[in-house]
Amino acid sequence: MKVSVIGAGNVGATCADVIAQRQIANEIVLLDILEGIAEGKAMDIMQKNSVFGIDSVVKGVTKQYSKTVNSDVVVVTSGIPRKPGMTREELIGINTGIVKSVMENAMTISPNAIFIIVTNPLDTMTLAAFMTSGLSKNKVIGMGGALDSARFKYFLSQQIQKPISDIDAMVIGGHGDTTMLPLMRMASYRGIPITELLNEAEQTEVIDKTMNGGATLTKLLGTSAWYGPGAAIANVVESILYDRKKLIPCSVFLQGEYGEENICIGVPCIIGKEGVEKIVELKLNKSEKEKFDLSAKSIRETNGELRNILT
């Protein structure tokens, strides 16, 4: 099994590290445009692997897409990261060009690969990858909901003071501070609805922390987070390569699901060897559907900029 990670920044390198450490793939190629960065990080990861007797091979290359040939999964993290005070939407201009170039280079030599898009603004960049590649919709997956759901679970565990592993929670909608929709009504602690454990004010606090999770880390770190995103990507990769059929919220192209057309937005998906094998349509209540529709509207506004760039 072979995975290529395009972009050896913090997120890409962490993704490669997690995939190697969990031995999800036996070969991982880490590619970057800057000389020496991917090679250095790959060597560092391999030396760490030797400590633990991990046999997954990580190779670092500069601009050599030929080394990614016949990848089963290609992870696209390339792009300009979000800086403090910058919204994901402000990234659209330059990152569209980057994603388009990566897709063109990677898919020509890995025609059967499934692509996981991480570049921000994620929902719009996932649409850009889908539109410019000509791939079937099941082969282009935006990672956002997997990370947002992990953050939601973390803040819930902190609020109720219970193990994260006992909490089930999901975030749908856009991967943005104002567009994501943490589904509090459906969250549970070992089958017990979270709404029975937290009062309304506490629920609101958790939702606010979740929606501002990325911005909070950016403010603290001075750049975007990487440990959580890297692990979230690896989880999606594992479900694909091992045909786990995991239910993971991902940004995917909709054609009527949830009442939406021609848009990539976060919804629950069954992820397996074919990529997105099924979109699960939840029965949202009136309030949740209204918020989901507002999220879609916001993404469409950003997509308008994308379409201007591509036409």
Backbone hydrogen bonds, N-H to C=O, Kabsch-Sander energy under -0.5 kcal/mol:
donor,donor_aa,acceptor,acceptor_aa,energy
3,V,27,E,-2.4
4,S,73,V,-2.4
5,V,29,V,-3.4
6,I,4,S,-0.6
6,I,75,V,-3.3
7,G,5,V,-0.8
7,G,31,L,-3.6
13,A,9,G,-2.8
14,T,10,N,-2.1
15,C,11,V,-2.5
16,A,12,G,-2.4
17,D,13,A,-2.3
18,V,14,T,-2.8
19,I,15,C,-2.5
20,A,16,A,-2.2
21,Q,17,D,-3.1
22,R,18,V,-2.4
23,Q,20,A,-1.2
24,I,19,I,-2.6
25,A,19,I,-0.7
26,N,1,M,-0.9
27,E,1,M,-1.7
28,I,57,V,-3.0
29,V,3,V,-2.5
30,L,28,I,-0.5
30,L,59,K,-3.5
31,L,5,V,-2.6
31,L,29,V,-0.6
32,D,61,V,-1.8
37,I,34,L,-1.1
38,A,34,L,-0.6
40,G,36,G,-2.6
41,K,37,I,-2.4
42,A,38,A,-2.5
43,M,39,E,-2.2
44,D,40,G,-2.2
45,I,41,K,-2.5
46,M,42,A,-2.5
47,Q,43,M,-2.2
48,K,44,D,-1.9
49,N,45,I,-2.7
50,S,46,M,-1.7
51,V,47,Q,-0.8
51,V,48,K,-0.8
52,F,48,K,-1.0
53,G,49,N,-0.8
54,I,49,N,-2.5
57,V,26,N,-2.6
58,V,56,S,-0.5
59,K,28,I,-2.9
59,K,57,V,-0.5
61,V,30,L,-2.6
63,K,32,D,-1.8
63,K,61,V,-0.6
65,Y,63,K,-1.7
67,K,64,Q,-1.7
68,T,65,Y,-2.0
69,V,66,S,-1.2
70,N,109,I,-2.3
71,S,68,T,-0.9
72,D,2,K,-2.5
73,V,2,K,-1.5
74,V,114,I,-2.4
75,V,4,S,-3.2
76,V,74,V,-0.5
76,V,116,I,-3.1
77,T,6,I,-2.4
77,T,75,V,-0.8
78,S,6,I,-0.9
86,M,83,K,-2.4
90,E,87,T,-0.6
91,L,88,R,-1.5
92,I,89,E,-1.5
95,N,91,L,-2.0
96,T,92,I,-1.9
97,G,93,G,-0.9
98,I,94,I,-1.4
99,V,95,N,-2.7
100,K,96,T,-2.4
101,S,97,G,-1.9
102,V,98,I,-2.4
103,M,99,V,-2.6
104,E,100,K,-2.1
105,N,101,S,-2.2
106,A,102,V,-2.9
107,M,103,M,-2.4
108,T,104,E,-0.8
109,I,105,N,-0.5
109,I,106,A,-0.8
110,S,106,A,-1.1
113,A,110,S,-1.8
114,I,72,D,-1.9
115,F,139,K,-3.1
116,I,74,V,-2.6
117,I,115,F,-0.6
117,I,141,I,-3.4
118,V,76,V,-2.6
119,T,76,V,-1.0
125,M,121,P,-2.6
126,T,122,L,-2.4
127,L,123,D,-1.6
128,A,124,T,-2.3
129,A,125,M,-2.4
130,F,126,T,-2.2
131,M,127,L,-3.0
132,T,128,A,-2.4
133,S,129,A,-1.3
134,G,130,F,-1.5
139,K,136,S,-2.0
140,V,137,K,-1.0
141,I,115,F,-2.8
141,I,139,K,-0.5
142,G,251,S,-2.9
143,M,117,I,-2.4
146,A,143,M,-1.7
147,L,143,M,-0.9
147,L,144,G,-0.6
148,D,144,G,-2.5
149,S,145,G,-2.3
150,A,146,A,-1.3
151,R,147,L,-2.2
152,F,148,D,-2.2
153,K,149,S,-2.4
154,Y,150,A,-2.0
155,F,151,R,-2.5
156,L,152,F,-2.2
157,S,153,K,-2.5
158,Q,154,Y,-2.1
159,Q,155,F,-1.8
160,I,156,L,-2.5
161,Q,157,S,-1.1
162,K,157,S,-1.2
166,D,163,P,-1.3
167,I,164,I,-2.0
168,D,188,S,-2.6
172,I,181,L,-2.1
173,G,266,G,-2.8
174,G,179,T,-1.2
176,G,174,G,-1.6
179,T,176,G,-0.5
180,M,176,G,-1.7
181,L,172,I,-3.2
183,L,170,M,-2.6
184,M,182,P,-1.6
186,M,183,L,-0.8
187,A,183,L,-0.6
187,A,184,M,-1.0
188,S,168,D,-2.5
189,Y,192,I,-3.0
190,R,166,D,-2.3
190,R,188,S,-0.6
192,I,189,Y,-2.1
194,I,187,A,-2.2
196,E,193,P,-1.9
197,L,194,I,-1.7
198,L,194,I,-1.9
203,Q,199,N,-2.4
204,T,200,E,-2.4
205,E,201,A,-2.0
206,V,202,E,-2.0
207,I,203,Q,-2.4
208,D,204,T,-2.5
209,K,205,E,-2.2
210,T,206,V,-2.4
211,M,207,I,-2.7
212,N,208,D,-1.6
213,G,210,T,-1.5
216,T,212,N,-2.7
217,L,213,G,-1.7
218,T,214,G,-2.3
219,K,215,A,-2.2
220,L,216,T,-1.9
221,L,217,L,-3.2
222,G,218,T,-2.4
230,G,226,W,-2.5
231,A,227,Y,-2.1
232,A,228,G,-2.5
233,I,229,P,-2.3
234,A,230,G,-2.0
235,N,231,A,-2.0
236,V,232,A,-1.5
237,V,233,I,-2.6
238,E,234,A,-2.6
239,S,235,N,-1.8
240,I,236,V,-1.7
241,L,237,V,-2.8
242,Y,238,E,-2.4
243,D,240,I,-1.0
244,R,239,S,-1.5
245,K,239,S,-0.7
245,K,271,I,-1.0
246,K,271,I,-1.0
248,I,246,K,-0.9
248,I,269,C,-2.8
250,C,267,V,-2.3
251,S,142,G,-2.3
252,V,250,C,-0.7
252,V,265,I,-1.7
254,L,263,I,-2.6
256,G,260,E,-3.4
259,G,256,G,-1.9
260,E,257,E,-2.1
262,N,254,L,-1.5
263,I,254,L,-0.6
265,I,252,V,-1.6
265,I,263,I,-0.6
266,G,173,G,-1.1
267,V,250,C,-2.4
269,C,248,I,-1.4
270,I,278,K,-2.8
271,I,246,K,-2.6
271,I,269,C,-0.7
272,G,270,I,-0.6
272,G,275,G,-2.4
275,G,272,G,-2.2
276,V,138,N,-2.1
276,V,274,E,-0.6
277,E,270,I,-2.8
277,E,275,G,-1.0
278,K,270,I,-1.0
280,V,268,P,-2.5
280,V,278,K,-0.6
281,E,279,I,-0.6
282,L,280,V,-0.8
284,L,282,L,-1.4
289,K,285,N,-2.7
290,E,286,K,-2.2
291,K,287,S,-2.0
292,F,288,E,-2.4
293,D,289,K,-2.6
294,L,290,E,-2.0
295,S,291,K,-2.1
296,A,292,F,-2.4
297,K,293,D,-2.2
298,S,294,L,-2.2
299,I,295,S,-2.2
300,R,296,A,-2.4
301,E,297,K,-1.6
302,T,298,S,-1.6
303,N,299,I,-2.8
304,G,300,R,-1.6
305,E,301,E,-0.8
305,E,302,T,-0.7
306,L,302,T,-1.5
307,R,303,N,-2.7
308,N,304,G,-1.6
309,I,305,E,-1.8
310,L,306,L,-2.4
311,T,307,R,-1.3
